[in-house]
Amino acid sequence: MELLLGTLFGIFLSYFGFSFFYKKKDYEKTEKQSVVLIEKIKSVCKLISVEGDFAEIYHYENTKNRFLNIISSKKKAILLINAKAHIGFDLSQIKLDANNETKEIKVTHFPEPKILSVETDVKYYDKKDGIFNKFQASDLTTLQKESKAFIVDKIPESGLIDSAKKEALDTILMIEQMLEIQGWKLNYSQLVLPNSETNKLN
């Protein structure tokens, strides 16, 4: 009788031990998976949602005075700037919380759209040197930087930022689909997206 009770007690302890071990192992596996998924979302890093093309004319003039400001010398150029601007979201700034028991990831913060890159192609027209005020290599480097800054200043009035804000929901849905493939849910019910016309998502 004692042998039987001892055997049953041993089986019970073994079952309890194995159940606890595998439950803990599954929890650790789920916890590890959530970390991997969050890092995978953030590793997308910069996600381009809107692209815009620009063609602008930039006038440049520089005047130097010599001999007690009696004589002036002017150099000038007209620049044709063709540019491509990319607007999107830096997903490294997204804030996510994982619930390993329900396999749910909650979005608590979504970044504002920003200028991710501006590529410029500059052509010079009507480039004229002054008598003692000539274009140097450093001037052309400076003009390249100024032309890029000129395009960046044009972006807010172009409507590209507002267009990117409207794409925020599509970005969220893309993340949701990525998580669903892995058997996880995305909770963004309380998230306020960066769009003045959008309230909390339901």
Backbone hydrogen bonds, N-H to C=O, Kabsch-Sander energy under -0.5 kcal/mol:
donor,donor_aa,acceptor,acceptor_aa,energy
5,L,1,M,-2.6
6,G,2,E,-2.6
7,T,3,L,-2.2
8,L,4,L,-2.6
9,F,5,L,-2.6
10,G,6,G,-2.2
11,I,7,T,-2.5
12,F,8,L,-2.4
13,L,9,F,-2.4
14,S,10,G,-2.5
15,Y,11,I,-2.7
16,F,12,F,-2.6
17,G,13,L,-2.7
18,F,14,S,-2.9
19,S,15,Y,-2.6
20,F,16,F,-2.5
21,F,17,G,-2.5
22,Y,18,F,-2.8
23,K,19,S,-2.3
24,K,20,F,-2.4
25,K,21,F,-2.4
26,D,22,Y,-2.6
27,Y,23,K,-2.2
28,E,24,K,-2.5
29,K,25,K,-2.2
30,T,26,D,-2.5
31,E,27,Y,-2.8
32,K,28,E,-2.4
33,Q,29,K,-2.3
34,S,30,T,-2.3
35,V,31,E,-1.7
36,V,32,K,-2.2
37,L,33,Q,-2.6
38,I,34,S,-2.5
39,E,35,V,-2.4
40,K,36,V,-2.1
41,I,37,L,-2.2
42,K,38,I,-2.2
43,S,39,E,-1.9
44,V,40,K,-0.7
44,V,41,I,-0.9
45,C,42,K,-1.2
46,K,44,V,-0.8
47,L,45,C,-0.8
47,L,89,F,-2.9
48,I,46,K,-0.7
49,S,87,I,-2.3
50,V,87,I,-2.5
52,G,85,A,-2.7
54,F,83,A,-2.9
56,E,81,I,-2.7
58,Y,79,L,-2.9
60,Y,77,A,-2.9
62,N,75,K,-2.4
64,K,73,S,-2.7
66,R,71,I,-3.4
70,I,66,R,-0.9
70,I,67,F,-1.4
71,I,66,R,-1.9
73,S,64,K,-2.8
75,K,62,N,-2.7
76,K,128,K,-2.1
77,A,60,Y,-2.3
78,I,125,Y,-3.1
79,L,58,Y,-3.1
79,L,77,A,-0.5
80,L,123,K,-2.9
81,I,56,E,-3.4
81,I,79,L,-0.7
82,N,80,L,-0.6
82,N,121,D,-2.5
83,A,54,F,-2.6
83,A,81,I,-0.5
84,K,119,E,-2.5
85,A,52,G,-3.1
86,H,117,S,-2.7
87,I,50,V,-3.0
87,I,85,A,-0.5
88,G,114,K,-2.3
89,F,47,L,-2.2
91,L,45,C,-4.4
91,L,89,F,-1.1
93,Q,90,D,-1.9
94,I,91,L,-1.0
95,K,109,H,-2.0
96,L,94,I,-0.5
97,D,106,K,-2.4
99,N,104,E,-3.4
100,N,98,A,-0.7
103,K,99,N,-1.0
104,E,99,N,-1.9
105,I,185,K,-2.9
106,K,97,D,-3.4
106,K,104,E,-0.5
107,V,187,N,-2.5
108,T,95,K,-2.4
108,T,106,K,-0.6
109,H,95,K,-1.2
114,K,88,G,-2.7
116,L,86,H,-2.8
116,L,114,K,-0.6
117,S,86,H,-1.3
119,E,84,K,-2.7
120,T,118,V,-0.5
121,D,82,N,-2.7
123,K,80,L,-2.1
125,Y,78,I,-3.4
128,K,76,K,-3.0
128,K,126,D,-0.7
130,G,133,N,-2.8
140,L,136,Q,-1.5
141,T,137,A,-1.8
142,T,138,S,-2.2
143,L,139,D,-2.5
144,Q,140,L,-1.9
145,K,141,T,-1.7
146,E,142,T,-2.6
147,S,143,L,-2.5
148,K,144,Q,-1.7
149,A,145,K,-2.3
150,F,146,E,-2.3
151,I,147,S,-1.6
152,V,148,K,-2.4
153,D,149,A,-2.1
154,K,150,F,-0.7
154,K,151,I,-0.7
155,I,151,I,-1.1
155,I,152,V,-0.6
158,S,154,K,-0.6
158,S,155,I,-1.4
159,G,155,I,-0.7
159,G,156,P,-0.7
160,L,155,I,-0.7
163,S,159,G,-2.0
164,A,160,L,-2.3
165,K,161,I,-1.9
166,K,162,D,-1.4
167,E,163,S,-0.7
167,E,164,A,-0.9
168,A,165,K,-1.3
171,T,167,E,-1.7
172,I,168,A,-2.1
173,L,169,L,-2.6
174,M,170,D,-1.9
175,I,171,T,-1.9
176,E,172,I,-2.4
177,Q,173,L,-2.3
178,M,174,M,-1.8
179,L,175,I,-2.0
180,E,176,E,-2.3
181,I,177,Q,-1.5
182,Q,178,M,-0.6
182,Q,179,L,-0.8
183,G,180,E,-1.4
184,W,179,L,-2.4
185,K,103,K,-2.1
187,N,105,I,-2.9
187,N,185,K,-0.5
188,Y,186,L,-0.7
191,L,188,Y,-1.2
193,L,191,L,-0.7
193,L,199,N,-0.5
195,N,193,L,-2.7
198,T,195,N,-2.0
201,L,191,L,-1.6
